[in-house]
């Protein structure tokens, strides 16, 4: 998103709300500051002070967007979001995150330690395609991790996706 008027802000808030509430699949939200501008940095100050500060949102929700200053950085942010993460799907009460590369046992242990707060029960685990995915022929070639996500902390889910993307480095 580039700086704009009320419509731009409305669409920005709408997208962030859909991501925050799980009504939209995780996606990169990139706010591009124009050269010499302060539109998004001032907007971030407002959000941090008057929205996050009083607790109207979770501090983790600030992870749902990134502010960049160049088109190249914007493109890199989108590419980085999909570096390892491909897509997700609910299979019953399991959230399945599809990946290019599965985490190692050691990496999985680290993910479980760091993100235990968003797992309702069980652990984050490497998984094979589930029967509904197989019957739909849905991205069967991709690696997977599955978890019983709490369906509340979508900012933390974004942080988990970022951690999974760092595995591809």
Secondary structure, 3 states (H helix, E strand, C coil): CECCCHHHHHHHHHHHHHHHCCCCCCCCCEEECCCCCCHHHHHHHHHHHHHHCCCCCCHHHHHHCEEECCHHHHHHHHHHHCCCEEEEEEECCEEEEEECCCCCHHHHHHHHHHHHHHECCCCCEEECCCHHHHHHCCCCCCEEEEECECCCCHHHHHHHHHHHHHCCC
